[in-house]
Amino acid sequence: MKEVPAFSVDDFAENEVRQLIVEGHAPIAIYSLAGEFFATEDTCTHGEASLAEGDIDGDEIVCPFHMGSFDIRTGEVCSAPCVSPLKTYKVRIDQNTVYVEVAQ
């Protein structure tokens, strides 16, 4: 595993999601939620939609394609038509930078 710098903490508004592209990896969604940061795979498990283009509703990300949702903290499915959970990534904040752990 390796850590990659994603964004500055200051780049995020409260309850915002952004897409991170890491060479050699599928896109990652980075979330600012209630003062904490989380990361999941960015592509919805139900269809080819970017969750970074979705809306945060409480602790959930709502897919813009079919309106299914996932728990941002765990990646678990919250509503249909989604049935498979999202992969999650470890996130760490250091010196105001959000780092994400990805496979090498």
Stockholm file with secondary structure:
# STOCKHOLM 1.0

chainA/1-104         MKEVPAFSVDDFAENEVRQLIVEGHAPIAIYSLAGEFFATEDTCTHGEASLAEGDIDGDEIVCPFHMGSFDIRTGEVCSAPCVSPLKTYKVRIDQNTVYVEVAQ
#=GR chainA/1-104 SS CEEEEEEEGGGCCTTEEEEECCTTSCCEEEEEETTEEEEEESBCSSSSCBGGGSEEETTEEECTTTCCEEETTTCCEEETTCCSCCCEECEEEETTEEEEEECC
#=GC SS_cons         CEEEEEEEGGGCCTTEEEEECCTTSCCEEEEEETTEEEEEESBCSSSSCBGGGSEEETTEEECTTTCCEEETTTCCEEETTCCSCCCEECEEEETTEEEEEECC
//
